[in-house]
């Protein structure tokens, strides 16, 4: 009665459901992550994320992003800002401060969300204009003073 079609939507390009890049513990990064791929953030990231693929905020990760946009988002650390995704999972250690717009949403016991959840069949991820060609991977752009190393 409530069964949903499990076939892949032909309007959506194939996504990468694995991590291809890691921002490790102890790293602080400001900038923009865009393209196609999967990223795991264990350090501190502040900026913009628009990714055709997977974003994982690990337990030690802290992200500040006005509107994170990706196909699949898994939060086990801290996220400050909105999330627009096809799938969102907030793990038991995950903390989200912001509104989310998703097609599928799961949480574990102990997960925290302060914001509104809007469910849509196909959220507009706005990845077409920023997405790279199929052969390219995730691009990370740094902002800030290059003399600070």
Secondary structure, DSSP 8 states (H G I E B T S, - for coil): ------S--TTS-----S--EEE-TT-EEEEEEEEEEEEEE-SEEEEEEEEEEEEEE-TT-EEEEEEEEEEEEEESSEEEEEEEEEEEEE-TT-EEES-EEEEEEEE-TT-EEES-EEE-SS-----TTT---TT---EEEE-S-TT--
